[in-house]
Amino acid sequence: MACLLVSVFLLVLQTYAAPSEFVQSLDLGPGLTANVTLSPPPGTSKHAPHSIIIGVRKGGTRALLEMLDIHPEVAAAATEVHFFDWDENYARGFDWYRELMPYSYPHQITVEKTPGYFTSSLAPERIRAMNSSIKLLLILRDPTERVISDYTQVYFNRLENHKPVQAIENLLVRSGALNTRYKAIQRSFYDVHMRNWLRHFPLEQIHIVDGDTLIRDPLPELQKVERFLNLPSRIMSSNFYFNQTKGFYCIRSEGRERCLHESKGRPHPAVNSTVLQQLRSYLREHNRNFYRLVKRSFDWQ
């Protein structure tokens, strides 16, 4: 329902690129707000993205976008557009897509993020058709933890909508075997999805952000992103502070402080240790295959 509500307002959405005097906050419902530009700021225009955060779901895409949005030369789209992974949106054409981007100044680059792109079979080819030289950002975390986080989000969403919920073990295991048809598990087959992207883009055009490191120490990962996007170094350690109550880093920029929405960083459920080990063991080979593909390893269990 929330996605439908957001799509109604997509044509009027603008983002943080516009000066504050041109921006009005719009409430789209529980946990959803967007900035609406009342008129185009002088000297700005809309462009197709110079870079796209392609995923992964529950990997830290929102944190990455909001932290990157600190940079004065970045104009970030306010919502997930789902242009390249939803057929009904893609059928509307590139002009429609460009109109959903923020107004930006000539010195800025436009960035949008939609986590569903990484696991979409069609998104790589469609993005390449728009811009074969585009720079792609992929943020990943420990795939087992990502599965649990994926479940946690769906669990709380169902609770809030008064829908029945299942214990995570009942979804992870069926008839004693790991339920590899469970979408949350399939999204953590990073090697499978990466092969599809590498059919359309060279590895040099895909920068992988370590989501686990970004949570613990944001600055080094963001400095790598700045270099990848050929941005001047503007993000500093003073832009972040650790919120003891929330248990993660929040953002300080232009005299304002903000944290990610309360839905982020929810506590994960305790998972049966045998089931957890079963999941980790199954994903281990996928992880090794992924390391070979990207010529890099990660500290995943």
LUMDRENSE-654171 format. One record per residue (C-alpha): residue number from 1; x, y, z; residue in three letters. Coordinates in nm, 2 decimals, always signed. Layout:
<rs>
R   num       px       py       pz   residu
R   NUM        X        Y        Z      Ala
...
</rs>
This chain:
<rs>
R   num       px       py       pz   residu
R     1    +0.00    +0.00    +0.00      Met
R     2    +0.29    +0.23    +0.09      Ala
R     3    +0.44    +0.18    -0.26      Cys
R     4    +0.12    +0.27    -0.43      Leu
R     5    +0.09    +0.58    -0.22      Leu
R     6    +0.44    +0.69    -0.30      Val
R     7    +0.39    +0.63    -0.68      Ser
R     8    +0.09    +0.87    -0.67      Val
R     9    +0.33    +1.15    -0.57      Phe
R    10    +0.63    +1.05    -0.78      Leu
R    11    +0.58    +1.31    -1.05      Leu
R    12    +0.60    +1.60    -0.79      Val
R    13    +0.88    +1.47    -0.58      Leu
R    14    +1.20    +1.66    -0.56      Gln
R    15    +1.49    +1.62    -0.32      Thr
R    16    +1.76    +1.78    -0.11      Tyr
R    17    +1.93    +1.93    -0.40      Ala
R    18    +1.70    +2.23    -0.40      Ala
R    19    +1.76    +2.52    -0.16      Pro
R    20    +1.54    +2.51    +0.15      Ser
R    21    +1.33    +2.81    +0.05      Glu
R    22    +1.20    +2.60    -0.25      Phe
R    23    +1.13    +2.29    -0.05      Val
R    24    +0.82    +2.18    +0.14      Gln
R    25    +0.80    +1.86    +0.34      Ser
R    26    +0.53    +1.62    +0.24      Leu
R    27    +0.39    +1.35    +0.47      Asp
R    28    +0.32    +1.03    +0.27      Leu
R    29    +0.20    +0.82    +0.56      Gly
R    30    +0.37    +0.63    +0.85      Pro
R    31    +0.74    +0.65    +0.81      Gly
R    32    +0.73    +0.81    +0.47      Leu
R    33    +0.81    +1.17    +0.40      Thr
R    34    +0.94    +1.35    +0.09      Ala
R    35    +1.05    +1.69    +0.00      Asn
R    36    +0.84    +1.86    -0.27      Val
R    37    +0.98    +2.15    -0.47      Thr
R    38    +0.72    +2.41    -0.52      Leu
R    39    +0.91    +2.56    -0.82      Ser
R    40    +1.24    +2.48    -0.99      Pro
R    41    +1.54    +2.65    -0.82      Pro
R    42    +1.70    +2.90    -1.06      Pro
R    43    +1.99    +2.74    -1.25      Gly
R    44    +1.88    +2.38    -1.19      Thr
R    45    +1.76    +2.11    -1.42      Ser
R    46    +1.68    +1.74    -1.42      Lys
R    47    +1.91    +1.47    -1.54      His
R    48    +1.92    +1.09    -1.57      Ala
R    49    +2.13    +0.95    -1.28      Pro
R    50    +2.51    +0.97    -1.31      His
R    51    +2.52    +0.69    -1.06      Ser
R    52    +2.27    +0.43    -0.92      Ile
R    53    +2.28    +0.25    -0.59      Ile
R    54    +2.15    -0.09    -0.72      Ile
R    55    +2.12    -0.28    -0.39      Gly
R    56    +2.12    -0.49    -0.20      Val
R    57    +1.79    -0.50    -0.01      Arg
R    58    +1.86    -0.47    +0.37      Lys
R    59    +2.23    -0.41    +0.29      Gly
R    60    +2.23    -0.04    +0.40      Gly
R    61    +2.12    +0.14    +0.08      Thr
R    62    +1.92    +0.41    +0.27      Arg
R    63    +2.21    +0.47    +0.50      Ala
R    64    +2.45    +0.50    +0.21      Leu
R    65    +2.23    +0.74    +0.01      Leu
R    66    +2.17    +0.97    +0.31      Glu
R    67    +2.53    +0.97    +0.40      Met
R    68    +2.63    +1.04    +0.05      Leu
R    69    +2.38    +1.32    +0.03      Asp
R    70    +2.59    +1.51    +0.28      Ile
R    71    +2.82    +1.59    -0.02      His
R    72    +2.74    +1.93    -0.17      Pro
R    73    +2.80    +1.79    -0.52      Glu
R    74    +2.54    +1.51    -0.49      Val
R    75    +2.17    +1.55    -0.57      Ala
R    76    +1.99    +1.24    -0.43      Ala
R    77    +1.64    +1.12    -0.54      Ala
R    78    +1.41    +1.11    -0.24      Ala
R    79    +1.23    +0.78    -0.31      Thr
R    80    +1.30    +0.44    -0.46      Glu
R    81    +1.19    +0.47    -0.82      Val
R    82    +1.17    +0.11    -0.93      His
R    83    +1.21    +0.21    -1.29      Phe
R    84    +1.43    -0.07    -1.42      Phe
R    85    +1.28    -0.36    -1.22      Asp
R    86    +0.91    -0.29    -1.25      Trp
R    87    +0.77    -0.35    -1.60      Asp
R    88    +0.49    -0.11    -1.56      Glu
R    89    +0.73    +0.18    -1.47      Asn
R    90    +0.98    +0.09    -1.74      Tyr
R    91    +0.71    +0.10    -2.00      Ala
R    92    +0.66    +0.47    -1.93      Arg
R    93    +1.00    +0.55    -2.09      Gly
R    94    +1.32    +0.73    -2.00      Phe
R    95    +1.16    +1.08    -2.02      Asp
R    96    +0.92    +0.97    -1.74      Trp
R    97    +1.21    +0.84    -1.54      Tyr
R    98    +1.42    +1.16    -1.58      Arg
R    99    +1.12    +1.36    -1.45      Glu
R   100    +1.14    +1.17    -1.13      Leu
R   101    +1.49    +1.28    -1.06      Met
R   102    +1.57    +1.58    -0.84      Pro
R   103    +1.65    +1.93    -0.97      Tyr
R   104    +2.03    +1.97    -0.96      Ser
R   105    +2.29    +2.23    -1.03      Tyr
R   106    +2.55    +2.19    -1.31      Pro
R   107    +2.82    +2.10    -1.06      His
R   108    +2.62    +1.82    -0.90      Gln
R   109    +2.57    +1.45    -0.99      Ile
R   110    +2.23    +1.28    -0.96      Thr
R   111    +2.21    +0.96    -0.76      Val
R   112    +1.91    +0.73    -0.72      Glu
R   113    +1.88    +0.41    -0.52      Lys
R   114    +1.65    +0.11    -0.56      Thr
R   115    +1.76    -0.20    -0.38      Pro
R   116    +1.55    -0.43    -0.60      Gly
R   117    +1.77    -0.36    -0.90      Tyr
R   118    +2.05    -0.60    -0.79      Phe
R   119    +1.83    -0.91    -0.79      Thr
R   120    +1.63    -0.81    -1.10      Ser
R   121    +1.71    -1.02    -1.41      Ser
R   122    +1.62    -0.73    -1.64      Leu
R   123    +1.77    -0.43    -1.46      Ala
R   124    +2.13    -0.46    -1.58      Pro
R   125    +2.04    -0.47    -1.95      Glu
R   126    +1.79    -0.19    -1.91      Arg
R   127    +2.03    +0.04    -1.72      Ile
R   128    +2.30    -0.03    -1.98      Arg
R   129    +2.06    +0.07    -2.26      Ala
R   130    +2.02    +0.41    -2.08      Met
R   131    +2.39    +0.46    -2.01      Asn
R   132    +2.66    +0.20    -2.07      Ser
R   133    +2.92    +0.40    -1.88      Ser
R   134    +2.71    +0.47    -1.57      Ile
R   135    +2.88    +0.42    -1.23      Lys
R   136    +2.70    +0.16    -1.01      Leu
R   137    +2.71    +0.14    -0.63      Leu
R   138    +2.64    -0.20    -0.46      Leu
R   139    +2.63    -0.22    -0.09      Ile
R   140    +2.65    -0.57    +0.07      Leu
R   141    +2.65    -0.71    +0.42      Arg
R   142    +2.70    -1.06    +0.56      Asp
R   143    +2.44    -1.25    +0.36      Pro
R   144    +2.32    -1.45    +0.66      Thr
R   145    +2.26    -1.14    +0.86      Glu
R   146    +2.09    -0.99    +0.55      Arg
R   147    +1.84    -1.28    +0.54      Val
R   148    +1.75    -1.23    +0.90      Ile
R   149    +1.72    -0.85    +0.85      Ser
R   150    +1.50    -0.92    +0.55      Asp
R   151    +1.27    -1.14    +0.76      Tyr
R   152    +1.27    -0.88    +1.04      Thr
R   153    +1.14    -0.61    +0.81      Gln
R   154    +0.86    -0.82    +0.67      Val
R   155    +0.78    -0.95    +1.02      Tyr
R   156    +0.72    -0.59    +1.16      Phe
R   157    +0.54    -0.48    +0.84      Asn
R   158    +0.30    -0.77    +0.88      Arg
R   159    +0.25    -0.69    +1.25      Leu
R   160    +0.17    -0.33    +1.18      Glu
R   161    -0.08    -0.43    +0.91      Asn
R   162    -0.24    -0.69    +1.15      His
R   163    -0.14    -0.98    +0.93      Lys
R   164    -0.03    -1.33    +1.06      Pro
R   165    +0.34    -1.39    +1.10      Val
R   166    +0.56    -1.70    +1.11      Gln
R   167    +0.87    -1.78    +1.31      Ala
R   168    +1.18    -1.74    +1.10      Ile
R   169    +1.27    -2.11    +1.14      Glu
R   170    +0.94    -2.21    +0.97      Asn
R   171    +1.04    -2.00    +0.67      Leu
R   172    +1.41    -2.10    +0.66      Leu
R   173    +1.35    -2.48    +0.68      Val
R   174    +1.10    -2.70    +0.52      Arg
R   175    +1.08    -3.08    +0.57      Ser
R   176    +1.42    -3.07    +0.75      Gly
R   177    +1.60    -2.90    +0.45      Ala
R   178    +1.69    -2.54    +0.39      Leu
R   179    +1.41    -2.37    +0.20      Asn
R   180    +1.61    -2.22    -0.08      Thr
R   181    +1.29    -2.10    -0.25      Arg
R   182    +1.24    -1.85    +0.03      Tyr
R   183    +1.30    -1.51    -0.14      Lys
R   184    +1.50    -1.38    +0.15      Ala
R   185    +1.76    -1.66    +0.10      Ile
R   186    +1.76    -1.61    -0.28      Gln
R   187    +1.84    -1.24    -0.24      Arg
R   188    +2.16    -1.35    -0.06      Ser
R   189    +2.29    -1.55    -0.35      Phe
R   190    +2.52    -1.26    -0.44      Tyr
R   191    +2.72    -1.46    -0.69      Asp
R   192    +2.41    -1.55    -0.90      Val
R   193    +2.30    -1.19    -0.92      His
R   194    +2.65    -1.05    -0.97      Met
R   195    +2.71    -1.28    -1.28      Arg
R   196    +2.41    -1.12    -1.44      Asn
R   197    +2.55    -0.77    -1.38      Trp
R   198    +2.89    -0.86    -1.51      Leu
R   199    +2.73    -0.97    -1.84      Arg
R   200    +2.64    -0.61    -1.90      His
R   201    +2.90    -0.40    -1.71      Phe
R   202    +3.27    -0.44    -1.64      Pro
R   203    +3.36    -0.49    -1.28      Leu
R   204    +3.54    -0.15    -1.28      Glu
R   205    +3.20    +0.02    -1.31      Gln
R   206    +3.06    -0.14    -1.00      Ile
R   207    +3.19    -0.02    -0.67      His
R   208    +3.11    -0.25    -0.38      Ile
R   209    +3.05    -0.09    -0.04      Val
R   210    +3.11    -0.30    +0.27      Asp
R   211    +2.78    -0.25    +0.45      Gly
R   212    +2.91    -0.40    +0.77      Asp
R   213    +3.20    -0.16    +0.78      Thr
R   214    +2.98    +0.13    +0.69      Leu
R   215    +2.77    +0.07    +1.00      Ile
R   216    +3.08    +0.04    +1.23      Arg
R   217    +3.29    +0.33    +1.07      Asp
R   218    +3.12    +0.52    +0.79      Pro
R   219    +3.39    +0.76    +0.68      Leu
R   220    +3.64    +0.52    +0.52      Pro
R   221    +3.37    +0.36    +0.30      Glu
R   222    +3.23    +0.70    +0.20      Leu
R   223    +3.57    +0.83    +0.11      Gln
R   224    +3.61    +0.53    -0.13      Lys
R   225    +3.27    +0.62    -0.28      Val
R   226    +3.39    +0.98    -0.33      Glu
R   227    +3.69    +0.86    -0.52      Arg
R   228    +3.49    +0.61    -0.73      Phe
R   229    +3.25    +0.89    -0.83      Leu
R   230    +3.53    +1.14    -0.89      Asn
R   231    +3.40    +1.37    -0.63      Leu
R   232    +3.62    +1.61    -0.43      Pro
R   233    +3.67    +1.50    -0.07      Ser
R   234    +3.40    +1.68    +0.13      Arg
R   235    +3.26    +1.42    +0.37      Ile
R   236    +3.44    +1.44    +0.71      Met
R   237    +3.44    +1.25    +1.04      Ser
R   238    +3.26    +1.55    +1.20      Ser
R   239    +2.96    +1.46    +0.98      Asn
R   240    +2.89    +1.16    +1.20      Phe
R   241    +2.82    +1.09    +1.56      Tyr
R   242    +2.74    +0.77    +1.74      Phe
R   243    +2.39    +0.76    +1.89      Asn
R   244    +2.42    +0.54    +2.20      Gln
R   245    +2.04    +0.50    +2.22      Thr
R   246    +1.99    +0.38    +1.86      Lys
R   247    +2.32    +0.20    +1.85      Gly
R   248    +2.44    +0.33    +1.52      Phe
R   249    +2.59    +0.64    +1.36      Tyr
R   250    +2.37    +0.94    +1.28      Cys
R   251    +2.44    +1.23    +1.05      Ile
R   252    +2.54    +1.59    +1.12      Arg
R   253    +2.53    +1.83    +0.83      Ser
R   254    +2.47    +2.21    +0.78      Glu
R   255    +2.40    +2.25    +1.15      Gly
R   256    +2.13    +1.98    +1.15      Arg
R   257    +2.14    +1.63    +1.30      Glu
R   258    +1.94    +1.34    +1.17      Arg
R   259    +1.92    +0.97    +1.22      Cys
R   260    +1.78    +0.70    +1.00      Leu
R   261    +1.41    +0.61    +1.05      His
R   262    +1.32    +0.41    +1.36      Glu
R   263    +1.24    +0.11    +1.13      Ser
R   264    +1.62    +0.09    +1.07      Lys
R   265    +1.83    -0.11    +1.31      Gly
R   266    +1.55    -0.31    +1.46      Arg
R   267    +1.66    -0.60    +1.68      Pro
R   268    +1.68    -0.93    +1.50      His
R   269    +1.50    -1.23    +1.64      Pro
R   270    +1.70    -1.51    +1.81      Ala
R   271    +1.74    -1.79    +1.55      Val
R   272    +1.77    -2.16    +1.64      Asn
R   273    +2.15    -2.22    +1.63      Ser
R   274    +2.12    -2.54    +1.42      Thr
R   275    +1.91    -2.36    +1.16      Val
R   276    +2.14    -2.06    +1.17      Leu
R   277    +2.44    -2.29    +1.10      Gln
R   278    +2.25    -2.46    +0.83      Gln
R   279    +2.20    -2.13    +0.66      Leu
R   280    +2.56    -2.02    +0.70      Arg
R   281    +2.69    -2.34    +0.56      Ser
R   282    +2.47    -2.33    +0.26      Tyr
R   283    +2.57    -1.97    +0.17      Leu
R   284    +2.94    -2.03    +0.22      Arg
R   285    +2.99    -2.17    -0.13      Glu
R   286    +2.79    -1.88    -0.28      His
R   287    +3.02    -1.64    -0.09      Asn
R   288    +3.33    -1.81    -0.22      Arg
R   289    +3.20    -1.78    -0.57      Asn
R   290    +3.12    -1.42    -0.52      Phe
R   291    +3.47    -1.35    -0.39      Tyr
R   292    +3.62    -1.49    -0.71      Arg
R   293    +3.39    -1.29    -0.93      Leu
R   294    +3.47    -0.95    -0.76      Val
R   295    +3.84    -1.04    -0.68      Lys
R   296    +3.78    -0.94    -0.32      Arg
R   297    +3.69    -1.12    +0.00      Ser
R   298    +3.47    -1.01    +0.29      Phe
R   299    +3.46    -1.09    +0.66      Asp
R   300    +3.14    -1.30    +0.64      Trp
R   301    +3.09    -1.60    +0.86      Gln
</rs>
